[in-house]
Amino acid sequence: MTKSELIERLIDRHNQLSVKDVELAVKTMLDHMTEALAHGDRIEIRGFGSFSLHYRAPRIGRNPKTGESVPLTAKHVPHFKPGKELREQVNDSMAERPGY
Amino acid sequence: MTSLTKAEMAERLNEELGLNKREAKEMVESFFDEIRASLAANEQVKLSGFGNFDLRDKRQRPGRNPKTGEEVPICARRVVTFRPGQKLKDRVEAYAGNRSE
């Protein structure tokens, strides 16, 4: 499912709202979530999961083409931990829709 | 450290978009519901700029009860992984830079 497919599904569920409203709502929610993480805040959605930042220590990287050493500064990366409900629903789907 | 919750996301939809409080609350609910439903149907979710929720099937592997040392097989399972998009990664890296100053 892509962002535009998500928007279509939400339009079907919220037929009292205009297409424009739903498009803007999705953009606003994703921007809000991005902004929270950019400020170092966590996101906690019960049943779905939580987003937080993981610290990456500074390290010496290497340019794979030249083999030259490049110092890399410390940084944070976004991390998602699925909630119990999501974890269970996804795992239960394995019995119905085997992937391999 | 503060946490962003569904209530605050709904509040913003109410304030910035003028959805009424009930509509705003339902929109946030169905946003996460639809993503969850898609993943529960073994369908990957791609939200450009934010990130992708992927599904991975793990095979059964031998595990061990760390307390007793007893061998217990870990069953085959399906898990969700999140790969942040470039825009989100860039925004988060910028935060780390600000904090060290």
N, CA and C atoms of all chains as a GROMACS GRO file, in nm:
protein
  603
    1MET      N    1   0.086  -0.119   0.000
    1MET     CA    2   0.000   0.000   0.000
    1MET      C    3   0.089   0.124   0.000
    2THR      N    4   0.063   0.212  -0.094
    2THR     CA    5   0.139   0.338  -0.101
    2THR      C    6   0.061   0.447  -0.030
    3LYS      N    7   0.125   0.566  -0.020
    3LYS     CA    8   0.058   0.677   0.047
    3LYS      C    9  -0.074   0.711  -0.024
    4SER      N   10  -0.072   0.712  -0.158
    4SER     CA   11  -0.197   0.748  -0.227
    4SER      C   12  -0.305   0.641  -0.211
    5GLU      N   13  -0.264   0.515  -0.200
    5GLU     CA   14  -0.363   0.409  -0.173
    5GLU      C   15  -0.420   0.422  -0.031
    6LEU      N   16  -0.334   0.459   0.062
    6LEU     CA   17  -0.380   0.483   0.199
    6LEU      C   18  -0.484   0.596   0.200
    7ILE      N   19  -0.453   0.702   0.128
    7ILE     CA   20  -0.546   0.817   0.119
    7ILE      C   21  -0.680   0.771   0.062
    8GLU      N   22  -0.677   0.688  -0.043
    8GLU     CA   23  -0.802   0.638  -0.102
    8GLU      C   24  -0.884   0.558  -0.001
    9ARG      N   25  -0.816   0.472   0.074
    9ARG     CA   26  -0.887   0.390   0.174
    9ARG      C   27  -0.948   0.477   0.282
   10LEU      N   28  -0.876   0.585   0.318
   10LEU     CA   29  -0.929   0.676   0.421
   10LEU      C   30  -1.047   0.757   0.368
   11ILE      N   31  -1.042   0.792   0.240
   11ILE     CA   32  -1.155   0.864   0.179
   11ILE      C   33  -1.281   0.777   0.184
   12ASP      N   34  -1.264   0.647   0.156
   12ASP     CA   35  -1.379   0.554   0.162
   12ASP      C   36  -1.439   0.547   0.302
   13ARG      N   37  -1.352   0.554   0.402
   13ARG     CA   38  -1.400   0.542   0.541
   13ARG      C   39  -1.456   0.673   0.596
   14HIS      N   40  -1.416   0.785   0.536
   14HIS     CA   41  -1.459   0.916   0.589
   14HIS      C   42  -1.530   0.993   0.478
   15ASN      N   43  -1.644   0.940   0.434
   15ASN     CA   44  -1.706   1.004   0.317
   15ASN      C   45  -1.771   1.140   0.347
   16GLN      N   46  -1.773   1.178   0.475
   16GLN     CA   47  -1.822   1.314   0.508
   16GLN      C   48  -1.713   1.419   0.482
   17LEU      N   49  -1.588   1.373   0.465
   17LEU     CA   50  -1.478   1.467   0.442
   17LEU      C   51  -1.445   1.477   0.294
   18SER      N   52  -1.391   1.593   0.252
   18SER     CA   53  -1.352   1.609   0.112
   18SER      C   54  -1.219   1.538   0.089
   19VAL      N   55  -1.192   1.508  -0.038
   19VAL     CA   56  -1.066   1.446  -0.078
   19VAL      C   57  -0.949   1.533  -0.029
   20LYS      N   58  -0.963   1.662  -0.048
   20LYS     CA   59  -0.859   1.758  -0.008
   20LYS      C   60  -0.831   1.748   0.144
   21ASP      N   61  -0.938   1.739   0.223
   21ASP     CA   62  -0.924   1.727   0.370
   21ASP      C   63  -0.844   1.603   0.407
   22VAL      N   64  -0.876   1.491   0.342
   22VAL     CA   65  -0.809   1.366   0.376
   22VAL      C   66  -0.662   1.373   0.334
   23GLU      N   67  -0.636   1.427   0.216
   23GLU     CA   68  -0.497   1.441   0.170
   23GLU      C   69  -0.417   1.527   0.268
   24LEU      N   70  -0.477   1.638   0.309
   24LEU     CA   71  -0.410   1.728   0.403
   24LEU      C   72  -0.392   1.663   0.540
   25ALA      N   73  -0.491   1.585   0.582
   25ALA     CA   74  -0.483   1.519   0.712
   25ALA      C   75  -0.364   1.422   0.714
   26VAL      N   76  -0.348   1.344   0.607
   26VAL     CA   77  -0.238   1.247   0.601
   26VAL      C   78  -0.104   1.320   0.602
   27LYS      N   79  -0.095   1.427   0.525
   27LYS     CA   80   0.028   1.506   0.522
   27LYS      C   81   0.057   1.564   0.661
   28THR      N   82  -0.046   1.619   0.725
   28THR     CA   83  -0.029   1.679   0.858
   28THR      C   84   0.017   1.576   0.960
   29MET      N   85  -0.043   1.456   0.957
   29MET     CA   86  -0.005   1.352   1.053
   29MET      C   87   0.140   1.307   1.032
   30LEU      N   88   0.179   1.286   0.906
   30LEU     CA   89   0.316   1.241   0.880
   30LEU      C   90   0.417   1.350   0.914
   31ASP      N   91   0.383   1.477   0.885
   31ASP     CA   92   0.471   1.588   0.922
   31ASP      C   93   0.485   1.600   1.073
   32HIS      N   94   0.373   1.582   1.142
   32HIS     CA   95   0.373   1.589   1.289
   32HIS      C   96   0.465   1.482   1.349
   33MET      N   97   0.457   1.361   1.293
   33MET     CA   98   0.540   1.250   1.342
   33MET      C   99   0.688   1.276   1.312
   34THR      N  100   0.715   1.326   1.192
   34THR     CA  101   0.854   1.357   1.154
   34THR      C  102   0.912   1.464   1.246
   35GLU      N  103   0.831   1.566   1.270
   35GLU     CA  104   0.870   1.678   1.355
   35GLU      C  105   0.902   1.630   1.498
   36ALA      N  106   0.815   1.542   1.552
   36ALA     CA  107   0.837   1.491   1.688
   36ALA      C  108   0.973   1.421   1.697
   37LEU      N  109   1.000   1.333   1.600
   37LEU     CA  110   1.128   1.260   1.602
   37LEU      C  111   1.245   1.356   1.580
   38ALA      N  112   1.226   1.455   1.496
   38ALA     CA  113   1.333   1.552   1.469
   38ALA      C  114   1.366   1.632   1.594
   39HIS      N  115   1.270   1.643   1.687
   39HIS     CA  116   1.294   1.712   1.815
   39HIS      C  117   1.345   1.617   1.922
   40GLY      N  118   1.362   1.491   1.886
   40GLY     CA  119   1.410   1.393   1.983
   40GLY      C  120   1.300   1.333   2.068
   41ASP      N  121   1.174   1.359   2.034
   41ASP     CA  122   1.062   1.302   2.110
   41ASP      C  123   1.030   1.161   2.058
   42ARG      N  124   0.966   1.082   2.143
   42ARG     CA  125   0.916   0.952   2.102
   42ARG      C  126   0.775   0.966   2.047
   43ILE      N  127   0.728   0.863   1.976
   43ILE     CA  128   0.588   0.858   1.932
   43ILE      C  129   0.533   0.728   1.990
   44GLU      N  130   0.421   0.736   2.062
   44GLU     CA  131   0.365   0.614   2.121
   44GLU      C  132   0.220   0.597   2.081
   45ILE      N  133   0.195   0.495   1.999
   45ILE     CA  134   0.060   0.467   1.951
   45ILE      C  135   0.020   0.330   2.003
   46ARG      N  136  -0.070   0.329   2.100
   46ARG     CA  137  -0.108   0.201   2.165
   46ARG      C  138  -0.164   0.102   2.062
   47GLY      N  139  -0.114  -0.022   2.068
   47GLY     CA  140  -0.163  -0.127   1.979
   47GLY      C  141  -0.090  -0.129   1.845
   48PHE      N  142  -0.032  -0.014   1.808
   48PHE     CA  143   0.040  -0.006   1.681
   48PHE      C  144   0.191  -0.020   1.704
   49GLY      N  145   0.243   0.068   1.788
   49GLY     CA  146   0.386   0.060   1.817
   49GLY      C  147   0.443   0.193   1.858
   50SER      N  148   0.574   0.196   1.881
   50SER     CA  149   0.638   0.322   1.920
   50SER      C  150   0.759   0.349   1.832
   51PHE      N  151   0.783   0.478   1.810
   51PHE     CA  152   0.900   0.522   1.734
   51PHE      C  153   0.991   0.595   1.833
   52SER      N  154   1.120   0.571   1.821
   52SER     CA  155   1.215   0.642   1.906
   52SER      C  156   1.344   0.660   1.826
   53LEU      N  157   1.441   0.725   1.886
   53LEU     CA  158   1.569   0.743   1.818
   53LEU      C  159   1.673   0.649   1.879
   54HIS      N  160   1.755   0.593   1.794
   54HIS     CA  161   1.868   0.513   1.841
   54HIS      C  162   1.996   0.588   1.809
   55TYR      N  163   2.086   0.590   1.905
   55TYR     CA  164   2.213   0.660   1.891
   55TYR      C  165   2.314   0.576   1.814
   56ARG      N  166   2.385   0.640   1.723
   56ARG     CA  167   2.495   0.572   1.653
   56ARG      C  168   2.624   0.645   1.687
   57ALA      N  169   2.716   0.576   1.747
   57ALA     CA  170   2.843   0.636   1.790
   57ALA      C  171   2.925   0.681   1.669
   58PRO      N  172   3.013   0.780   1.688
   58PRO     CA  173   3.101   0.820   1.577
   58PRO      C  174   3.191   0.704   1.540
   59ARG      N  175   3.225   0.693   1.413
   59ARG     CA  176   3.313   0.582   1.371
   59ARG      C  177   3.393   0.625   1.250
   60ILE      N  178   3.495   0.547   1.221
   60ILE     CA  179   3.574   0.572   1.101
   60ILE      C  180   3.511   0.490   0.988
   61GLY      N  181   3.461   0.560   0.889
   61GLY     CA  182   3.405   0.491   0.774
   61GLY      C  183   3.510   0.480   0.665
   62ARG      N  184   3.472   0.417   0.557
   62ARG     CA  185   3.568   0.400   0.448
   62ARG      C  186   3.495   0.423   0.316
   63ASN      N  187   3.556   0.499   0.229
   63ASN     CA  188   3.502   0.515   0.094
   63ASN      C  189   3.524   0.383   0.020
   64PRO      N  190   3.416   0.314  -0.015
   64PRO     CA  191   3.433   0.180  -0.074
   64PRO      C  192   3.506   0.182  -0.208
   65LYS      N  193   3.502   0.296  -0.275
   65LYS     CA  194   3.570   0.304  -0.406
   65LYS      C  195   3.720   0.324  -0.391
   66THR      N  196   3.759   0.419  -0.305
   66THR     CA  197   3.901   0.454  -0.294
   66THR      C  198   3.970   0.384  -0.177
   67GLY      N  199   3.890   0.331  -0.080
   67GLY     CA  200   3.950   0.268   0.037
   67GLY      C  201   3.995   0.370   0.140
   68GLU      N  202   3.972   0.498   0.110
   68GLU     CA  203   4.014   0.607   0.197
   68GLU      C  204   3.930   0.612   0.326
   69SER      N  205   3.992   0.643   0.439
   69SER     CA  206   3.920   0.655   0.567
   69SER      C  207   3.846   0.787   0.574
   70VAL      N  208   3.721   0.783   0.624
   70VAL     CA  209   3.640   0.904   0.637
   70VAL      C  210   3.582   0.906   0.778
   71PRO      N  211   3.610   1.010   0.857
   71PRO     CA  212   3.551   1.013   0.991
   71PRO      C  213   3.401   1.043   0.983
   72LEU      N  214   3.319   0.961   1.053
   72LEU     CA  215   3.174   0.983   1.055
   72LEU      C  216   3.134   1.027   1.195
   73THR      N  217   3.056   1.135   1.202
   73THR     CA  218   3.016   1.187   1.332
   73THR      C  219   2.904   1.102   1.392
   74ALA      N  220   2.880   1.119   1.521
   74ALA     CA  221   2.771   1.050   1.590
   74ALA      C  222   2.639   1.098   1.531
   75LYS      N  223   2.539   1.012   1.530
   75LYS     CA  224   2.407   1.053   1.480
   75LYS      C  225   2.298   0.970   1.545
   76HIS      N  226   2.176   1.010   1.520
   76HIS     CA  227   2.061   0.932   1.566
   76HIS      C  228   1.986   0.879   1.444
   77VAL      N  229   1.930   0.760   1.458
   77VAL     CA  230   1.848   0.704   1.350
   77VAL      C  231   1.711   0.667   1.407
   78PRO      N  232   1.604   0.682   1.326
   78PRO     CA  233   1.471   0.646   1.373
   78PRO      C  234   1.459   0.495   1.390
   79HIS      N  235   1.384   0.454   1.494
   79HIS     CA  236   1.362   0.313   1.520
   79HIS      C  237   1.215   0.289   1.550
   80PHE      N  238   1.158   0.180   1.496
   80PHE     CA  239   1.019   0.146   1.522
   80PHE      C  240   1.010   0.013   1.594
   81LYS      N  241   0.933   0.010   1.702
   81LYS     CA  242   0.909  -0.116   1.773
   81LYS      C  243   0.759  -0.145   1.763
   82PRO      N  244   0.722  -0.251   1.691
   82PRO     CA  245   0.579  -0.282   1.676
   82PRO      C  246   0.515  -0.311   1.811
   83GLY      N  247   0.391  -0.269   1.828
   83GLY     CA  248   0.316  -0.298   1.950
   83GLY      C  249   0.261  -0.440   1.947
   84LYS      N  250   0.211  -0.484   2.062
   84LYS     CA  251   0.166  -0.622   2.079
   84LYS      C  252   0.060  -0.661   1.976
   85GLU      N  253  -0.040  -0.575   1.962
   85GLU     CA  254  -0.152  -0.606   1.873
   85GLU      C  255  -0.105  -0.621   1.728
   86LEU      N  256  -0.022  -0.527   1.682
   86LEU     CA  257   0.031  -0.534   1.545
   86LEU      C  258   0.116  -0.659   1.528
   87ARG      N  259   0.202  -0.684   1.626
   87ARG     CA  260   0.290  -0.801   1.620
   87ARG      C  261   0.208  -0.930   1.606
   88GLU      N  262   0.104  -0.940   1.686
   88GLU     CA  263   0.022  -1.062   1.685
   88GLU      C  264  -0.057  -1.076   1.555
   89GLN      N  265  -0.115  -0.966   1.510
   89GLN     CA  266  -0.194  -0.972   1.386
   89GLN      C  267  -0.108  -1.012   1.267
   90VAL      N  268   0.013  -0.956   1.262
   90VAL     CA  269   0.104  -0.986   1.151
   90VAL      C  270   0.150  -1.131   1.158
   91ASN      N  271   0.183  -1.174   1.278
   91ASN     CA  272   0.230  -1.312   1.293
   91ASN      C  273   0.119  -1.412   1.262
   92ASP      N  274  -0.005  -1.379   1.304
   92ASP     CA  275  -0.118  -1.469   1.278
   92ASP      C  276  -0.147  -1.481   1.129
   93SER      N  277  -0.112  -1.376   1.052
   93SER     CA  278  -0.140  -1.378   0.908
   93SER      C  279  -0.053  -1.481   0.837
   94MET      N  280   0.052  -1.526   0.903
   94MET     CA  281   0.144  -1.620   0.840
   94MET      C  282   0.075  -1.753   0.809
   95ALA      N  283  -0.013  -1.796   0.900
   95ALA     CA  284  -0.084  -1.922   0.879
   95ALA      C  285  -0.175  -1.913   0.757
   96GLU      N  286  -0.237  -1.794   0.738
   96GLU     CA  287  -0.333  -1.777   0.627
   96GLU      C  288  -0.264  -1.745   0.495
   97ARG      N  289  -0.156  -1.666   0.501
   97ARG     CA  290  -0.089  -1.624   0.378
   97ARG      C  291   0.060  -1.653   0.389
   98PRO      N  292   0.099  -1.778   0.370
   98PRO     CA  293   0.241  -1.809   0.380
   98PRO      C  294   0.321  -1.733   0.274
   99GLY      N  295   0.435  -1.680   0.314
   99GLY     CA  296   0.515  -1.598   0.222
   99GLY      C  297   0.613  -1.682   0.143
  100TYR      N  298   0.638  -1.804   0.189
  100TYR     CA  299   0.729  -1.891   0.115
  100TYR      C  300   0.695  -2.035   0.135
  101MET      N  301   1.156   1.361   2.867
  101MET     CA  302   1.128   1.348   2.723
  101MET      C  303   0.977   1.329   2.703
  102THR      N  304   0.920   1.402   2.609
  102THR     CA  305   0.776   1.389   2.584
  102THR      C  306   0.750   1.290   2.472
  103SER      N  307   0.626   1.243   2.466
  103SER     CA  308   0.586   1.150   2.361
  103SER      C  309   0.469   1.206   2.284
  104LEU      N  310   0.474   1.185   2.153
  104LEU     CA  311   0.360   1.222   2.070
  104LEU      C  312   0.258   1.107   2.075
  105THR      N  313   0.132   1.142   2.096
  105THR     CA  314   0.026   1.040   2.104
  105THR      C  315  -0.085   1.072   2.003
  106LYS      N  316  -0.179   0.979   1.991
  106LYS     CA  317  -0.291   0.999   1.899
  106LYS      C  318  -0.371   1.124   1.936
  107ALA      N  319  -0.385   1.148   2.068
  107ALA     CA  320  -0.463   1.264   2.114
  107ALA      C  321  -0.405   1.395   2.060
  108GLU      N  322  -0.271   1.407   2.065
  108GLU     CA  323  -0.209   1.530   2.014
  108GLU      C  324  -0.218   1.541   1.862
  109MET      N  325  -0.210   1.426   1.795
  109MET     CA  326  -0.222   1.429   1.650
  109MET      C  327  -0.363   1.474   1.611
  110ALA      N  328  -0.464   1.426   1.685
  110ALA     CA  329  -0.602   1.464   1.657
  110ALA      C  330  -0.622   1.614   1.686
  111GLU      N  331  -0.560   1.661   1.792
  111GLU     CA  332  -0.571   1.803   1.828
  111GLU      C  333  -0.521   1.892   1.714
  112ARG      N  334  -0.410   1.850   1.653
  112ARG     CA  335  -0.357   1.931   1.544
  112ARG      C  336  -0.450   1.930   1.422
  113LEU      N  337  -0.511   1.814   1.394
  113LEU     CA  338  -0.605   1.807   1.280
  113LEU      C  339  -0.725   1.899   1.305
  114ASN      N  340  -0.762   1.908   1.432
  114ASN     CA  341  -0.873   1.996   1.471
  114ASN      C  342  -0.831   2.142   1.456
  115GLU      N  343  -0.715   2.177   1.506
  115GLU     CA  344  -0.671   2.317   1.505
  115GLU      C  345  -0.631   2.366   1.366
  116GLU      N  346  -0.554   2.283   1.293
  116GLU     CA  347  -0.499   2.331   1.166
  116GLU      C  348  -0.589   2.307   1.046
  117LEU      N  349  -0.667   2.198   1.051
  117LEU     CA  350  -0.749   2.166   0.934
  117LEU      C  351  -0.897   2.195   0.958
  118GLY      N  352  -0.930   2.219   1.084
  118GLY     CA  353  -1.069   2.248   1.116
  118GLY      C  354  -1.161   2.127   1.115
  119LEU      N  355  -1.103   2.004   1.118
  119LEU     CA  356  -1.189   1.887   1.135
  119LEU      C  357  -1.248   1.899   1.276
  120ASN      N  358  -1.375   1.859   1.293
  120ASN     CA  359  -1.427   1.866   1.430
  120ASN      C  360  -1.360   1.758   1.513
  121LYS      N  361  -1.375   1.767   1.646
  121LYS     CA  362  -1.297   1.680   1.735
  121LYS      C  363  -1.322   1.532   1.709
  122ARG      N  364  -1.448   1.498   1.681
  122ARG     CA  365  -1.479   1.357   1.656
  122ARG      C  366  -1.415   1.310   1.525
  123GLU      N  367  -1.428   1.392   1.420
  123GLU     CA  368  -1.368   1.358   1.290
  123GLU      C  369  -1.215   1.342   1.303
  124ALA      N  370  -1.155   1.434   1.377
  124ALA     CA  371  -1.009   1.433   1.393
  124ALA      C  372  -0.964   1.306   1.464
  125LYS      N  373  -1.036   1.269   1.569
  125LYS     CA  374  -1.002   1.150   1.647
  125LYS      C  375  -1.018   1.025   1.559
  126GLU      N  376  -1.128   1.020   1.482
  126GLU     CA  377  -1.153   0.904   1.397
  126GLU      C  378  -1.051   0.895   1.284
  127MET      N  379  -1.007   1.010   1.233
  127MET     CA  380  -0.908   1.010   1.124
  127MET      C  381  -0.776   0.951   1.172
  128VAL      N  382  -0.732   0.990   1.291
  128VAL     CA  383  -0.605   0.938   1.345
  128VAL      C  384  -0.619   0.787   1.370
  129GLU      N  385  -0.735   0.746   1.427
  129GLU     CA  386  -0.759   0.604   1.449
  129GLU      C  387  -0.750   0.526   1.318
  130SER      N  388  -0.822   0.574   1.217
  130SER     CA  389  -0.828   0.494   1.094
  130SER      C  390  -0.696   0.497   1.017
  131PHE      N  391  -0.619   0.604   1.034
  131PHE     CA  392  -0.486   0.611   0.973
  131PHE      C  393  -0.400   0.491   1.021
  132PHE      N  394  -0.393   0.471   1.152
  132PHE     CA  395  -0.312   0.360   1.204
  132PHE      C  396  -0.380   0.225   1.180
  133ASP      N  397  -0.514   0.223   1.183
  133ASP     CA  398  -0.589   0.100   1.154
  133ASP      C  399  -0.561   0.049   1.013
  134GLU      N  400  -0.562   0.140   0.916
  134GLU     CA  401  -0.541   0.100   0.775
  134GLU      C  402  -0.400   0.048   0.754
  135ILE      N  403  -0.302   0.111   0.820
  135ILE     CA  404  -0.164   0.064   0.806
  135ILE      C  405  -0.153  -0.076   0.868
  136ARG      N  406  -0.215  -0.092   0.984
  136ARG     CA  407  -0.210  -0.222   1.052
  136ARG      C  408  -0.282  -0.329   0.970
  137ALA      N  409  -0.398  -0.295   0.914
  137ALA     CA  410  -0.473  -0.392   0.834
  137ALA      C  411  -0.393  -0.436   0.712
  138SER      N  412  -0.325  -0.342   0.650
  138SER     CA  413  -0.244  -0.374   0.533
  138SER      C  414  -0.133  -0.472   0.571
  139LEU      N  415  -0.065  -0.442   0.681
  139LEU     CA  416   0.044  -0.530   0.725
  139LEU      C  417  -0.009  -0.667   0.768
  140ALA      N  418  -0.128  -0.668   0.829
  140ALA     CA  419  -0.188  -0.795   0.872
  140ALA      C  420  -0.232  -0.878   0.752
  141ALA      N  421  -0.247  -0.814   0.634
  141ALA     CA  422  -0.281  -0.886   0.512
  141ALA      C  423  -0.153  -0.916   0.431
  142ASN      N  424  -0.039  -0.908   0.498
  142ASN     CA  425   0.092  -0.935   0.437
  142ASN      C  426   0.123  -0.841   0.322
  143GLU      N  427   0.078  -0.716   0.335
  143GLU     CA  428   0.101  -0.616   0.230
  143GLU      C  429   0.191  -0.505   0.288
  144GLN      N  430   0.307  -0.485   0.226
  144GLN     CA  431   0.402  -0.382   0.266
  144GLN      C  432   0.337  -0.243   0.260
  145VAL      N  433   0.380  -0.149   0.343
  145VAL     CA  434   0.326  -0.012   0.341
  145VAL      C  435   0.439   0.086   0.310
  146LYS      N  436   0.422   0.166   0.204
  146LYS     CA  437   0.527   0.260   0.163
  146LYS      C  438   0.476   0.403   0.173
  147LEU      N  439   0.528   0.479   0.270
  147LEU     CA  440   0.486   0.618   0.288
  147LEU      C  441   0.604   0.707   0.250
  148SER      N  442   0.604   0.753   0.127
  148SER     CA  443   0.722   0.820   0.073
  148SER      C  444   0.759   0.940   0.159
  149GLY      N  445   0.888   0.954   0.186
  149GLY     CA  446   0.938   1.061   0.270
  149GLY      C  447   0.947   1.019   0.415
  150PHE      N  448   0.849   0.941   0.460
  150PHE     CA  449   0.849   0.897   0.600
  150PHE      C  450   0.922   0.763   0.616
  151GLY      N  451   0.876   0.662   0.542
  151GLY     CA  452   0.944   0.534   0.551
  151GLY      C  453   0.857   0.419   0.504
  152ASN      N  454   0.915   0.300   0.502
  152ASN     CA  455   0.844   0.180   0.460
  152ASN      C  456   0.830   0.083   0.576
  153PHE      N  457   0.711   0.023   0.588
  153PHE     CA  458   0.691  -0.086   0.683
  153PHE      C  459   0.697  -0.214   0.600
  154ASP      N  460   0.799  -0.295   0.625
  154ASP     CA  461   0.819  -0.419   0.549
  154ASP      C  462   0.785  -0.538   0.636
  155LEU      N  463   0.761  -0.651   0.570
  155LEU     CA  464   0.732  -0.776   0.641
  155LEU      C  465   0.843  -0.874   0.613
  156ARG      N  466   0.884  -0.945   0.715
  156ARG     CA  467   0.988  -1.046   0.698
  156ARG      C  468   0.944  -1.176   0.762
  157ASP      N  469   0.962  -1.284   0.687
  157ASP     CA  470   0.932  -1.416   0.742
  157ASP      C  471   1.060  -1.476   0.798
  158LYS      N  472   1.054  -1.513   0.923
  158LYS     CA  473   1.170  -1.573   0.990
  158LYS      C  474   1.147  -1.723   1.000
  159ARG      N  475   1.250  -1.800   0.969
  159ARG     CA  476   1.238  -1.945   0.982
  159ARG      C  477   1.257  -1.985   1.128
  160GLN      N  478   1.213  -2.105   1.160
  160GLN     CA  479   1.236  -2.156   1.295
  160GLN      C  480   1.386  -2.166   1.321
  161ARG      N  481   1.429  -2.133   1.441
  161ARG     CA  482   1.572  -2.146   1.474
  161ARG      C  483   1.585  -2.196   1.618
  162PRO      N  484   1.698  -2.258   1.649
  162PRO     CA  485   1.714  -2.305   1.786
  162PRO      C  486   1.738  -2.188   1.881
  163GLY      N  487   1.671  -2.189   1.993
  163GLY     CA  488   1.692  -2.086   2.095
  163GLY      C  489   1.724  -2.153   2.226
  164ARG      N  490   1.740  -2.070   2.328
  164ARG     CA  491   1.775  -2.125   2.459
  164ARG      C  492   1.708  -2.041   2.566
  165ASN      N  493   1.654  -2.103   2.665
  165ASN     CA  494   1.602  -2.030   2.780
  165ASN      C  495   1.722  -1.976   2.858
  166PRO      N  496   1.739  -1.843   2.864
  166PRO     CA  497   1.861  -1.788   2.925
  166PRO      C  498   1.873  -1.823   3.074
  167LYS      N  499   1.759  -1.850   3.140
  167LYS     CA  500   1.765  -1.880   3.283
  167LYS      C  501   1.809  -2.025   3.308
  168THR      N  502   1.745  -2.117   3.235
  168THR     CA  503   1.771  -2.258   3.263
  168THR      C  504   1.876  -2.320   3.170
  169GLY      N  505   1.905  -2.251   3.059
  169GLY     CA  506   2.001  -2.306   2.964
  169GLY      C  507   1.939  -2.413   2.875
  170GLU      N  508   1.812  -2.437   2.896
  170GLU     CA  509   1.740  -2.540   2.822
  170GLU      C  510   1.720  -2.498   2.675
  171GLU      N  511   1.734  -2.589   2.583
  171GLU     CA  512   1.712  -2.557   2.442
  171GLU      C  513   1.564  -2.554   2.410
  172VAL      N  514   1.517  -2.442   2.351
  172VAL     CA  515   1.377  -2.426   2.314
  172VAL      C  516   1.373  -2.372   2.171
  173PRO      N  517   1.307  -2.442   2.078
  173PRO     CA  518   1.306  -2.390   1.941
  173PRO      C  519   1.224  -2.261   1.933
  174ILE      N  520   1.272  -2.162   1.855
  174ILE     CA  521   1.196  -2.039   1.830
  174ILE      C  522   1.121  -2.062   1.700
  175CYS      N  523   0.988  -2.059   1.708
  175CYS     CA  524   0.903  -2.094   1.594
  175CYS      C  525   0.921  -1.997   1.477
  176ALA      N  526   0.888  -2.043   1.358
  176ALA     CA  527   0.884  -1.956   1.241
  176ALA      C  528   0.783  -1.846   1.270
  177ARG      N  529   0.813  -1.722   1.228
  177ARG     CA  530   0.719  -1.613   1.256
  177ARG      C  531   0.734  -1.505   1.150
  178ARG      N  532   0.636  -1.417   1.146
  178ARG     CA  533   0.639  -1.302   1.054
  178ARG      C  534   0.650  -1.176   1.136
  179VAL      N  535   0.743  -1.088   1.100
  179VAL     CA  536   0.764  -0.965   1.177
  179VAL      C  537   0.760  -0.841   1.087
  180VAL      N  538   0.731  -0.726   1.150
  180VAL     CA  539   0.730  -0.597   1.079
  180VAL      C  540   0.863  -0.528   1.103
  181THR      N  541   0.922  -0.474   0.999
  181THR     CA  542   1.041  -0.390   1.017
  181THR      C  543   1.012  -0.255   0.955
  182PHE      N  544   1.072  -0.150   1.010
  182PHE     CA  545   1.052  -0.015   0.957
  182PHE      C  546   1.183   0.036   0.900
  183ARG      N  547   1.178   0.080   0.773
  183ARG     CA  548   1.295   0.143   0.710
  183ARG      C  549   1.263   0.290   0.689
  184PRO      N  550   1.326   0.378   0.767
  184PRO     CA  551   1.297   0.521   0.754
  184PRO      C  552   1.333   0.573   0.615
  185GLY      N  553   1.255   0.666   0.565
  185GLY     CA  554   1.282   0.729   0.436
  185GLY      C  555   1.392   0.833   0.450
  186GLN      N  556   1.443   0.878   0.334
  186GLN     CA  557   1.555   0.972   0.334
  186GLN      C  558   1.522   1.100   0.407
  187LYS      N  559   1.401   1.152   0.385
  187LYS     CA  560   1.362   1.280   0.445
  187LYS      C  561   1.360   1.269   0.598
  188LEU      N  562   1.302   1.160   0.648
  188LEU     CA  563   1.297   1.140   0.794
  188LEU      C  564   1.438   1.123   0.850
  189LYS      N  565   1.521   1.044   0.781
  189LYS     CA  566   1.659   1.023   0.828
  189LYS      C  567   1.735   1.155   0.837
  190ASP      N  568   1.718   1.238   0.733
  190ASP     CA  569   1.787   1.368   0.731
  190ASP      C  570   1.742   1.457   0.846
  191ARG      N  571   1.610   1.460   0.870
  191ARG     CA  572   1.556   1.545   0.977
  191ARG      C  573   1.607   1.500   1.114
  192VAL      N  574   1.615   1.370   1.134
  192VAL     CA  575   1.658   1.316   1.263
  192VAL      C  576   1.808   1.337   1.285
  193GLU      N  577   1.885   1.324   1.179
  193GLU     CA  578   2.029   1.348   1.189
  193GLU      C  579   2.057   1.492   1.228
  194ALA      N  580   1.977   1.582   1.174
  194ALA     CA  581   1.994   1.725   1.203
  194ALA      C  582   1.972   1.750   1.352
  195TYR      N  583   1.876   1.679   1.411
  195TYR     CA  584   1.851   1.694   1.555
  195TYR      C  585   1.975   1.658   1.635
  196ALA      N  586   2.036   1.546   1.602
  196ALA     CA  587   2.153   1.501   1.676
  196ALA      C  588   2.263   1.607   1.672
  197GLY      N  589   2.275   1.673   1.557
  197GLY     CA  590   2.375   1.778   1.542
  197GLY      C  591   2.348   1.895   1.635
  198ASN      N  592   2.221   1.936   1.644
  198ASN     CA  593   2.185   2.050   1.728
  198ASN      C  594   2.214   2.022   1.875
  199ARG      N  595   2.187   1.896   1.916
  199ARG     CA  596   2.195   1.867   2.058
  199ARG      C  597   2.338   1.872   2.110
  200SER      N  598   2.435   1.838   2.023
  200SER     CA  599   2.573   1.833   2.069
  200SER      C  600   2.633   1.972   2.081
  201GLU      N  601   2.563   2.073   2.034
  201GLU     CA  602   2.617   2.209   2.040
  201GLU      C  603   2.603   2.271   2.180
   0.00000   0.00000   0.00000
